[in-house]
Amino acid sequence: MDHEREDLIRRITEAQRDLGRVFAQEQSPLFSSNLTMRQLKVIMILAFGAEPLSGQDLAHALGVGLGTVTGIVDRLVGHGLVSRHEDPHDRRVRRIQLTDAGRELIEQINDTGLRQFRRIMEQLDTETLRALEDVTAKIRDVAHSLR
């Protein structure tokens, strides 16, 4: 990679970090939820994947053992954010899915970030918004191709 590209990537990454700091200053359910990082990961995996998932599926996605997932899910059930139920095709398997409260938490977290980003975009001129839309679409396309 040439020096100019490396420098541009570094500057863009620094700008993203700065934006992250700005966004972190706003009260978000992400920070007030009292959930651990692993609990938040489980909620996100369930929200953006094909739920309901088995404990094995979650263990694989998190890169941890089934016993660890059991403890995480127990606590999330206690918070009312996920539920467990028997798999109708295999009674040995328990499926985990978000409850309405879990979906509401994800929605609140997403809405807070989108609200902040929208406030910033509203300050940009139309030409800059067109350029941002073009770049964002390209980044999204590359991200999809890397999956």
N, C-alpha and C positions, 0 to 999 in steps of 0.2 A: 504494500500500500504506500502511495507516495506521501510526502510530508504534508502537502496541502490538505489532502483528504483526512489524514490522521489529525491534523489541527482542527479541521472543521468538526469532526466527530467529537473531539475533546470539548470544544466550545459548546456544541449542542448538548452534550451530556451535562456540562456544568449548568447550562440554562435550565435543563430539566430538573436538576437538583434544587436550584433556586426556586423554581415553581413549586416543587414539592414542599419546600420550607414555607412558602407563602400559603399553600393549601392547608398545611398542618396547623396553621395558626387559627383557622376557623374551627369552631366546635363541630365535631363530626361524631355520629354514633360509633364510628370506627374506634375512636379513642375513649368514649364513655361507656362502652359495652362491657368492660371488665372481663373480656374474653382473652384467652391466651392466643398466641400466634397460631398454634396448631388447631385450636378450636375455630379460629377465623378461617383457616385454610379449609377445614372440613365444610364449613358453611359455604365458602366460595366454590369448592368442588361440587357440592350438591346443587348450588344455584346455577352454575354455568355448565354442568354436565347433564348426562341423561340419568336423572334420579328416578326412582330410588336405587341406591347402590347397596351392595352387600358390604359387610365389614371387611372381607378380603379385598374387595375393589378399593375401598378407602385406604386400607393398609398399603396396598400396592401404589396408589396415587401419592401417598405421603412418604413412602419409603420407610415404613416402620412395621413392627410386628402387630399381629391381631390383638394381643393383650393391650398394647398401647392404645390402639383404636377403640377398644372396648371402654377404657377409662375416659377417653375424650368424649365419646358418644354418651356415656353415662352422665357426664357433667352437662352436655348440651341438652339432653333430655330433661335434666333437672332445671335448666334455664327455660325450658319450654320452646326451644328453638328447633329441635328435631324430634322425630318419633321413629320408633322401631315397629316393624310388623313382620309377620311370618310371610315368607315367599309362597305364593299360591301353588307354585310348581315343585317346590322342594321345601318341606317343612323344617329341614335342618338349618336352612338359611334364613337369617333375619335381614330384612331390608331397612335401610335408613333413608329418611327423606325429611325435607324441611317442613316445619309446621307453618301455619299462616304467620306466626310471630317471626319465624326465621326468614321467610320471604319478605316480610315488612322491614326487618333489619337490613337486609341486602338492598332493598329499594331505597331506604333512607341513606345508606352509605353512598350508593351510586348517585342519588339525587343531590346530595351535598356537594360532591365533586363536580357534577355537571353544572350546578348552579354557579359555583365559583368560576369554572371555565367559561361559562356563558357571560358572566359579568366582565371578564377580561375581553372576550371577543367583541362584546358590544362597544368597546372603546376603539376598535380597529376600523380603518376605512374599508370600503368595499373591495378595492383592489387587493389589499392585504388579505382580506377574507377569502377571495378567490384563490390566491396563491396558497393560503393555508389549507383550503379544501383540497386543492390538487396534491399538495405534499402529503396531507393526511391520508388521502386515498392510496397514494403510492406506498406509504409506510404500511397501511393495512394490508395491501396486496402482498407485499414482501413477507409480512408476518404470517399471513395465511399460507404462503408457499413454503415457509420454513417448518411448518407443522409436520 
